């Protein structure tokens, strides 16, 4: 969700992986994934087509990277744990329901199945309902500035209405994620302890290598 802490967790996890010696790291922030396709000129159907095409090409790249690694002698090397191709992708395309993009759940299923075959996991940060107004509306308005404040206006006439809009979108996002073939991990963000959450994600990734 907006303001759930994705970027905070992403940046800290990236730092943990680098500090742990991960040398084959493919990392993409949300700005390079879904955001770059939704905040450009064009109609929603064009954005949707671009996102689906981009996700397909990204998945093919990850598949080829993994195929080359597995076909080599590197998996048996003593440094295999730090050379194993590792990806950390913020946002990606699984928050598509938040943007009202014109494609259904089935449009991403085949891509998610391919990512699951590569060992990719889906981590969702859930904001408790009683924290949504403070965390996703008031706090993000303060930290993101005037443009974001203007964007928030489209969520409702009052902060209470905007918080309710965010709550409904989060509920849809969770339902979307629960149907994913990717292993799903839902982290409650009540404590807002980004270091704890990033440690969990880094350990989750390390267990796959």
URHU-V92288 format. One record per pair of residues at least 4 apart in sequence whose C-alpha atoms are under 8 Angstrom apart, sorted by sequence separation. I is the first residue (numbers start at 1). GAP is how many residues later the second one is. D is the distance in whole Angstrom. If there is no record, write none. Layout:
<<I,GAP,D> <I,GAP,D>>
This chain:
<<5,4,6> <6,4,6> <7,4,6> <8,4,6> <9,4,6> <10,4,6> <11,4,6> <12,4,6> <13,4,6> <14,4,6> <15,4,6> <16,4,6> <17,4,7> <18,4,5> <28,4,6> <29,4,7> <30,4,6> <31,4,5> <32,4,6> <33,4,7> <34,4,6> <35,4,6> <36,4,7> <42,4,6> <43,4,6> <44,4,6> <45,4,6> <46,4,6> <47,4,6> <48,4,6> <49,4,6> <50,4,6> <51,4,6> <52,4,6> <53,4,6> <54,4,6> <55,4,6> <56,4,6> <57,4,6> <58,4,6> <59,4,6> <60,4,6> <61,4,6> <62,4,6> <63,4,6> <64,4,6> <65,4,6> <66,4,6> <67,4,6> <68,4,6> <69,4,8> <70,4,7> <73,4,7> <76,4,6> <79,4,6> <80,4,6> <91,4,6> <95,4,8> <96,4,7> <97,4,7> <103,4,6> <105,4,7> <106,4,8> <108,4,6> <109,4,6> <110,4,6> <111,4,6> <112,4,6> <113,4,6> <114,4,7> <115,4,7> <116,4,5> <127,4,6> <128,4,6> <131,4,6> <132,4,5> <133,4,5> <134,4,5> <135,4,5> <136,4,6> <137,4,6> <138,4,6> <139,4,6> <140,4,6> <141,4,6> <144,4,6> <145,4,6> <146,4,6> <147,4,6> <148,4,6> <149,4,7> <150,4,8> <151,4,8> <152,4,8> <153,4,7> <157,4,6> <158,4,6> <159,4,6> <160,4,6> <161,4,6> <162,4,6> <163,4,6> <164,4,6> <165,4,6> <166,4,6> <167,4,6> <168,4,6> <169,4,6> <170,4,6> <171,4,6> <172,4,6> <173,4,6> <174,4,6> <175,4,7> <176,4,7> <180,4,8> <189,4,7> <193,4,7> <194,4,6> <195,4,6> <196,4,6> <197,4,6> <198,4,6> <199,4,6> <200,4,6> <201,4,6> <202,4,6> <203,4,6> <204,4,7> <205,4,7> <1,5,8> <17,5,6> <18,5,7> <28,5,7> <30,5,6> <31,5,6> <42,5,7> <69,5,7> <70,5,6> <74,5,8> <75,5,5> <96,5,6> <115,5,6> <116,5,7> <127,5,6> <131,5,8> <132,5,7> <133,5,6> <134,5,6> <135,5,7> <140,5,8> <141,5,7> <144,5,8> <156,5,5> <157,5,7> <38,6,8> <69,6,7> <74,6,6> <155,6,7> <156,6,5> <178,6,7> <141,7,6> <155,7,5> <177,7,7> <127,8,8> <140,8,8> <141,8,5> <38,9,6> <74,9,8> <75,9,7> <153,9,8> <156,9,7> <37,10,6> <152,10,7> <155,10,6> <187,10,7> <141,11,8> <155,11,8> <14,13,8> <37,13,7> <37,14,6> <69,15,7> <137,15,7> <69,16,8> <34,17,7> <10,19,7> <66,19,7> <65,20,7> <138,21,8> <7,22,7> <137,22,7> <7,23,8> <137,25,7> <133,26,7> <137,26,6> <133,27,7> <136,27,7> <133,29,8> <133,30,5> <136,30,8> <132,31,6> <87,33,8> <132,34,7> <132,35,7> <55,37,8> <55,38,7> <129,38,7> <51,42,7> <126,44,8> <124,50,8> <59,52,7> <66,52,8> <48,53,6> <124,53,8> <47,54,8> <48,54,6> <48,55,7> <52,55,8> <56,55,7> <59,55,7> <63,55,7> <122,55,8> <45,56,7> <52,56,8> <55,56,7> <59,56,7> <33,57,8> <34,57,7> <44,57,6> <45,57,6> <24,58,7> <33,58,7> <34,58,6> <44,58,7> <22,59,8> <23,59,6> <24,59,5> <26,59,7> <30,59,7> <33,59,5> <34,59,6> <131,59,8> <22,60,5> <23,60,6> <24,60,6> <25,60,6> <26,60,6> <27,60,6> <28,60,7> <29,60,6> <30,60,5> <33,60,7> <122,60,6> <124,60,7> <126,60,7> <128,60,7> <21,61,6> <22,61,7> <24,61,5> <25,61,5> <26,61,5> <27,61,5> <28,61,5> <29,61,5> <30,61,5> <38,61,8> <121,61,6> <122,61,6> <123,61,6> <124,61,6> <125,61,6> <126,61,6> <127,61,6> <128,61,7> <24,62,6> <25,62,6> <26,62,6> <27,62,6> <28,62,6> <29,62,7> <30,62,6> <34,62,8> <120,62,7> <121,62,5> <122,62,5> <123,62,5> <124,62,5> <125,62,5> <126,62,5> <127,62,5> <128,62,6> <25,63,8> <26,63,8> <120,63,8> <121,63,6> <122,63,6> <123,63,6> <124,63,6> <125,63,6> <126,63,6> <127,63,7> <22,64,8> <121,64,8> <123,64,7> <125,64,6> <116,65,7> <116,66,5> <115,67,7> <116,67,7> <112,68,7> <113,68,6> <112,69,6> <113,69,7> <112,70,6> <98,71,6> <105,71,7> <109,71,7> <97,72,7> <98,72,8> <109,72,7> <14,74,7> <97,75,7> <98,75,7> <97,76,6> <10,78,8> <95,78,7> <123,78,8> <10,79,8> <94,79,8> <10,80,6> <94,82,8> <7,83,7> <94,83,7> <6,84,7> <6,85,8> <119,89,7> <1,94,8> <1,97,8> <6,119,7> <86,119,8> <5,120,7> <4,121,6> <4,122,7> <4,123,6> <86,123,8> <1,124,7> <1,125,8> <84,125,6> <1,126,8> <81,128,6> <4,131,7> <3,132,6> <4,132,7> <3,133,5> <2,134,6> <3,134,8> <1,135,8> <3,136,8> <3,137,6> <2,138,8> <1,165,8> <1,169,6> <12,182,8> <16,182,8> <12,183,7> <16,183,8> <4,185,7> <9,185,6> <13,185,5> <17,185,6> <8,186,6> <9,186,7> <12,186,6> <13,186,7> <16,186,7> <5,187,8> <9,188,6> <10,188,7> <13,188,7> <5,189,7> <9,189,5> <13,189,6>>
